[in-house]
Amino acid sequence: MKQIKLADIRIDGGTQIRQNMNPKWISEIVENMKNDVEYPALEATYDGTDYWLTDGFHRYYALKQLGVKTYSVEWVPGTLQDAIRKALSANSTHGMPRTREDKIKCVQTARGLDEYKEASYNEIAKICAVSASFVAAVLDPKIAEKQKENKDKADAKRLSQQSQNQSSTTPEAPPAPSEGMAPSAEELAATELALQADVETMHKLLEADDKLAEAYKIIEQQNLQLAQLELRFKGIMNEKNELVKLLKEANKTIDKLRGK
């Protein structure tokens, strides 16, 4: 590691694998650095003439905004091709998580390298730190379409299973509602929106690259909604108890007025 002038660091060699930089993330780093928060060194590959930045682009732009002239850089010797290869897995385990678009660009960049033109999906997946199925979907439209069909079938099967489970747990059909007790148009619309939200949630989970993390996120959201419903239920029960109490007092008053 050594201190290197930012002006000597090259960022124009195709080593930026993200689809786009995130201005908000850069601004957050700037504010943290102003408050003396320490960030790791930048990473670069040195070809004997230039330092090619391979990891730390958001930090680099934050440093430029702050007017920093030199910064710590972890560098390794190698060619520009080596730098691009090293950049393919950048931010897979740290920094701002890569978006789906970032990962797609990463896979496409890897396939464009001479050494990976004939590589298997597993080899590209390893260098890009993504799944082999993700690589296959990016590079082969037919596989992508097949994966979508399988996902749609899985969604349909899940919804069908849910419907069957609900039917099996219902001992008998409820009596027909009396006039004035049928669900209103607003209630039907709300039910439809709720079902649509369930389907969208499942789609989001199945499309997520990190399904376990997404599942935990969905569970956390549902627990919050459950807690809110429980609070509302308790409030309704308290109101009911108050009304019962008032009704009893009103009956007592009526009885007294009747001379009982």
KASULRA-V812286 format. One record per residue. N is the residue number from 1. RES is the residue in three letters. OMEGA is omega in degrees with one decimal (none if undefined). NEAR is the number of other ideal C-beta (glycine too) atoms within 8 Angstrom. Layout:
N:RES:OMEGA:NEAR
N:RES:OMEGA:NEAR
This chain:
1:MET:174.6:6
2:LYS:177.6:6
3:GLN:-177.7:6
4:ILE:176.4:13
5:LYS:178.5:7
6:LEU:-180.0:12
7:ALA:-179.6:5
8:ASP:-179.1:7
9:ILE:-178.9:14
10:ARG:178.4:8
11:ILE:-173.5:9
12:ASP:-176.6:4
13:GLY:-178.8:10
14:GLY:179.5:7
15:THR:174.5:14
16:GLN:-172.9:9
17:ILE:178.6:10
18:ARG:176.5:11
19:GLN:179.4:7
20:ASN:172.4:5
21:MET:-178.0:10
22:ASN:-177.5:8
23:PRO:180.0:6
24:LYS:179.5:6
25:TRP:178.0:10
26:ILE:-179.7:13
27:SER:178.7:8
28:GLU:177.8:8
29:ILE:178.9:12
30:VAL:-179.5:11
31:GLU:179.1:8
32:ASN:179.5:9
33:MET:176.7:12
34:LYS:179.7:7
35:ASN:174.0:6
36:ASP:173.5:5
37:VAL:-177.6:6
38:GLU:176.7:3
39:TYR:179.6:7
40:PRO:179.9:4
41:ALA:171.7:9
42:LEU:177.7:13
43:GLU:-177.1:12
44:ALA:174.3:15
45:THR:-175.8:16
46:TYR:-177.6:11
47:ASP:-178.6:11
48:GLY:178.9:4
49:THR:-175.9:3
50:ASP:171.7:9
51:TYR:-179.3:12
52:TRP:-178.1:14
53:LEU:-179.5:15
54:THR:-179.8:11
55:ASP:178.4:11
56:GLY:-177.5:11
57:PHE:178.2:11
58:HIS:176.9:13
59:ARG:179.7:11
60:TYR:-179.1:13
61:TYR:176.7:10
62:ALA:178.6:12
63:LEU:178.8:11
64:LYS:178.7:9
65:GLN:-178.9:8
66:LEU:179.4:9
67:GLY:179.2:5
68:VAL:-177.1:8
69:LYS:-179.8:6
70:THR:-179.2:7
71:TYR:-179.9:10
72:SER:-179.4:9
73:VAL:170.8:14
74:GLU:-176.2:9
75:TRP:176.2:12
76:VAL:178.6:9
77:PRO:178.4:7
78:GLY:179.6:10
79:THR:175.4:7
80:LEU:177.2:12
81:GLN:176.8:8
82:ASP:-178.7:10
83:ALA:179.3:16
84:ILE:179.7:13
85:ARG:-179.8:10
86:LYS:-177.5:15
87:ALA:-176.1:12
88:LEU:-178.4:13
89:SER:179.8:8
90:ALA:178.0:11
91:ASN:176.5:11
92:SER:-178.5:7
93:THR:-178.7:4
94:HIS:178.4:3
95:GLY:178.7:8
96:MET:-177.8:7
97:PRO:178.5:5
98:ARG:175.6:9
99:THR:175.8:8
100:ARG:179.2:6
101:GLU:176.8:8
102:ASP:-178.4:12
103:LYS:177.2:13
104:ILE:178.0:10
105:LYS:179.1:11
106:CYS:-179.8:13
107:VAL:-179.8:15
108:GLN:177.3:10
109:THR:179.7:12
110:ALA:179.7:13
111:ARG:-179.5:11
112:GLY:177.7:7
113:LEU:-177.0:11
114:ASP:-175.1:4
115:GLU:-178.7:6
116:TYR:-179.8:12
117:LYS:179.7:8
118:GLU:-176.5:3
119:ALA:177.5:9
120:SER:177.6:5
121:TYR:-179.3:10
122:ASN:-179.9:7
123:GLU:179.2:9
124:ILE:178.5:15
125:ALA:-178.1:13
126:LYS:-177.3:7
127:ILE:-179.0:11
128:CYS:-179.3:14
129:ALA:174.3:9
130:VAL:-180.0:10
131:SER:177.7:7
132:ALA:179.0:8
133:SER:177.0:8
134:PHE:178.8:12
135:VAL:-178.9:14
136:ALA:-179.0:12
137:ALA:-179.8:10
138:VAL:-172.9:10
139:LEU:-177.8:11
140:ASP:-179.0:8
141:PRO:179.8:5
142:LYS:177.9:6
143:ILE:178.2:10
144:ALA:179.3:11
145:GLU:178.8:8
146:LYS:178.5:8
147:GLN:178.7:11
148:LYS:178.7:8
149:GLU:179.7:8
150:ASN:179.6:8
151:LYS:179.2:11
152:ASP:178.0:8
153:LYS:179.2:8
154:ALA:177.8:9
155:ASP:-178.9:12
156:ALA:179.4:8
157:LYS:179.9:8
158:ARG:-180.0:9
159:LEU:177.8:9
160:SER:179.4:8
161:GLN:177.8:8
162:GLN:179.5:8
163:SER:178.5:8
164:GLN:179.6:8
165:ASN:178.8:8
166:GLN:179.7:8
167:SER:-176.6:7
168:SER:-179.7:6
169:THR:178.2:5
170:THR:-174.6:7
171:PRO:-179.8:2
172:GLU:-178.8:4
173:ALA:179.2:4
174:PRO:178.7:3
175:PRO:179.5:4
176:ALA:-178.6:3
177:PRO:176.2:7
178:SER:-179.8:5
179:GLU:-179.0:5
180:GLY:-179.9:4
181:MET:178.6:5
182:ALA:-179.7:6
183:PRO:179.6:6
184:SER:177.7:6
185:ALA:179.0:5
186:GLU:179.8:6
187:GLU:177.6:8
188:LEU:179.4:9
189:ALA:179.1:8
190:ALA:178.4:8
191:THR:179.5:9
192:GLU:178.2:8
193:LEU:179.3:8
194:ALA:178.1:8
195:LEU:178.8:8
196:GLN:178.9:8
197:ALA:177.9:8
198:ASP:180.0:8
199:VAL:179.8:10
200:GLU:177.7:8
201:THR:179.6:9
202:MET:176.8:10
203:HIS:-179.2:10
204:LYS:179.6:10
205:LEU:-177.5:11
206:LEU:-179.6:10
207:GLU:-177.6:6
208:ALA:177.6:9
209:ASP:176.7:8
210:ASP:-173.3:6
211:LYS:-179.1:9
212:LEU:179.5:6
213:ALA:179.5:8
214:GLU:178.8:11
215:ALA:177.5:9
216:TYR:-179.7:8
217:LYS:179.6:8
218:ILE:179.1:11
219:ILE:179.3:8
220:GLU:179.0:8
221:GLN:-179.0:8
222:GLN:176.2:8
223:ASN:178.2:8
224:LEU:178.1:8
225:GLN:178.0:8
226:LEU:179.5:8
227:ALA:178.8:8
228:GLN:178.3:8
229:LEU:179.0:8
230:GLU:177.8:8
231:LEU:178.2:8
232:ARG:-179.9:8
233:PHE:178.9:8
234:LYS:179.2:8
235:GLY:178.9:8
236:ILE:179.6:8
237:MET:177.4:8
238:ASN:177.8:8
239:GLU:179.4:8
240:LYS:-179.9:8
241:ASN:179.2:8
242:GLU:179.7:8
243:LEU:177.4:8
244:VAL:179.6:8
245:LYS:178.9:8
246:LEU:179.7:8
247:LEU:178.4:8
248:LYS:179.3:8
249:GLU:179.0:8
250:ALA:178.3:8
251:ASN:178.5:8
252:LYS:179.8:8
253:THR:177.8:8
254:ILE:179.7:8
255:ASP:179.5:8
256:LYS:-179.0:8
257:LEU:178.2:6
258:ARG:178.4:6
259:GLY:179.9:4
260:LYS:none:4
